[in-house]
Amino acid sequence: MAITYYKRFRMEIDLDRAITSSVLPEPFVWVPWEDSLLEHHAEVKYRCFVGEVDAYVFPCLGDRHGCRRLMSEIRRKGGFLPEATWLIAGTEGYVGTVQGVRDPSGVGAIQNVGVIPGCRGLGLGKALVRRALAGFYQAGLRRAYLEVTAENASAVQLYREVGFRRVKTLYKAVDC
Ligand SMILES: CC(C)(COP(=O)(O)OP(=O)(O)OC[C@H]1O[C@@H](n2cnc3c(N)ncnc32)[C@H](O)[C@@H]1OP(=O)(O)O)[C@@H](O)C(=O)NCCC(=O)NCCS
């Protein structure tokens, strides 16, 4: 079996300098976390990631059951933060998702940000990241990080524009 190595960046941000409002363009609205929304987060996550590079790096992201399992795992984490976990709803249902957890060292970790293909380029991805950062801040955290696959140029650019900076390069080995 061959192994492919995907280059990934760990990016971090100082929350004291990063908190700005995250207003959505019409007709989109914020939907805060409730346990009854777990399936919806999982379904939107699947629709955002299927066919994208991260579904090769993390095959569970390209699979409905995998996304359901992943969402359940995120929800069960001790550091799960409802304040940093949001859906965006449009006129025809949910179109974007983000989840946040406090890691054991007290730093906010953005889990998965996704916007469905038909709603990209409208500022929703940036708004989701900013909303999660505001949730970390509200929970008392002052630093946050995420990891992103280097070839996911639009995501890397989005995070840079929000204020994240690369602190480390990692390589994820994937059997293929
Ligand atoms: C990454 C993702 C969330 C961006 O969502 P989005 O709603 O399109 O993002 P936005 O409209 O807020 O765009 C924010 C910035 O991203 C960058 N960007 C967005 N689309 C881009 C593209 N096609 N090419 C280059 N940069 C792009 C731009 O810098 C943009 O800022 P600007 O509007 O000021 O130019 C979305 O493409 C997605 O869900 N991708 C699949 C899942 C994924 O890979 N998630 C990230 C995992 S780490």
The ligand as a MOL file (V3000), in Angstrom:
LIG
                    3D

  0  0  0     0  0            999 V3000
M  V30 BEGIN CTAB
M  V30 COUNTS 48 50 0 0 0
M  V30 BEGIN ATOM
M  V30 1 C -12.8810 27.0800 3.0930 0
M  V30 2 C -14.3540 27.4600 3.0510 0
M  V30 3 C -14.9770 27.2540 4.4390 0
M  V30 4 C -14.4470 28.9600 2.6730 0
M  V30 5 O -15.8170 29.3360 2.7450 0
M  V30 6 P -16.3680 30.6300 1.9700 0
M  V30 7 O -17.7140 30.9260 2.5250 0
M  V30 8 O -16.2360 30.4710 0.5280 0
M  V30 9 O -15.3230 31.7290 2.4650 0
M  V30 10 P -15.5110 33.2990 2.3770 0
M  V30 11 O -16.5340 33.6730 1.3450 0
M  V30 12 O -15.7270 33.8160 3.7730 0
M  V30 13 O -14.0970 33.7350 1.8710 0
M  V30 14 C -13.1660 34.1420 2.7800 0
M  V30 15 C -11.8210 34.2590 2.1000 0
M  V30 16 O -11.4050 32.9800 1.6610 0
M  V30 17 C -10.6290 33.1600 0.4970 0
M  V30 18 N -11.2580 32.4380 -0.5820 0
M  V30 19 C -12.5340 32.0020 -0.6560 0
M  V30 20 N -12.7260 31.3140 -1.8050 0
M  V30 21 C -11.5210 31.3350 -2.4390 0
M  V30 22 C -11.0420 30.7980 -3.6430 0
M  V30 23 N -11.8390 30.0810 -4.4670 0
M  V30 24 N -9.7430 30.9780 -3.9650 0
M  V30 25 C -8.9230 31.6790 -3.1430 0
M  V30 26 N -9.3310 32.2160 -1.9730 0
M  V30 27 C -10.5990 32.0540 -1.6420 0
M  V30 28 C -10.5610 34.6170 0.2070 0
M  V30 29 O -9.4310 35.0990 0.8830 0
M  V30 30 C -11.8000 35.1300 0.8880 0
M  V30 31 O -11.6460 36.4420 1.3020 0
M  V30 32 P -12.2180 37.6590 0.4070 0
M  V30 33 O -13.6580 37.3690 0.2010 0
M  V30 34 O -11.9300 38.8480 1.2730 0
M  V30 35 O -11.4270 37.6100 -0.8530 0
M  V30 36 C -15.1300 26.6480 1.9640 0
M  V30 37 O -14.4430 26.7730 0.7470 0
M  V30 38 C -15.2940 25.1780 2.2850 0
M  V30 39 O -16.2350 24.7760 2.9900 0
M  V30 40 N -14.3830 24.3180 1.7670 0
M  V30 41 C -14.4860 22.8660 1.9800 0
M  V30 42 C -14.2580 22.4720 3.4230 0
M  V30 43 C -12.8860 22.9460 3.8770 0
M  V30 44 O -11.8740 22.6940 3.2250 0
M  V30 45 N -12.8470 23.6080 5.0430 0
M  V30 46 C -11.6180 24.0990 5.6460 0
M  V30 47 C -10.9680 23.0180 6.4100 0
M  V30 48 S -9.4820 23.5530 7.2010 0
M  V30 END ATOM
M  V30 BEGIN BOND
M  V30 1 1 1 2
M  V30 2 1 2 3
M  V30 3 1 2 4
M  V30 4 1 2 36
M  V30 5 1 4 5
M  V30 6 1 5 6
M  V30 7 2 6 7
M  V30 8 1 6 8
M  V30 9 1 6 9
M  V30 10 1 9 10
M  V30 11 2 10 11
M  V30 12 1 10 12
M  V30 13 1 10 13
M  V30 14 1 13 14
M  V30 15 1 14 15
M  V30 16 1 15 16
M  V30 17 1 15 30
M  V30 18 1 16 17
M  V30 19 1 17 18
M  V30 20 1 17 28
M  V30 21 1 18 19
M  V30 22 1 18 27
M  V30 23 2 19 20
M  V30 24 1 20 21
M  V30 25 1 21 22
M  V30 26 2 21 27
M  V30 27 1 22 23
M  V30 28 2 22 24
M  V30 29 1 24 25
M  V30 30 2 25 26
M  V30 31 1 26 27
M  V30 32 1 28 29
M  V30 33 1 28 30
M  V30 34 1 30 31
M  V30 35 1 31 32
M  V30 36 2 32 33
M  V30 37 1 32 34
M  V30 38 1 32 35
M  V30 39 1 36 37
M  V30 40 1 36 38
M  V30 41 2 38 39
M  V30 42 1 38 40
M  V30 43 1 40 41
M  V30 44 1 41 42
M  V30 45 1 42 43
M  V30 46 2 43 44
M  V30 47 1 43 45
M  V30 48 1 45 46
M  V30 49 1 46 47
M  V30 50 1 47 48
M  V30 END BOND
M  V30 END CTAB
M  END
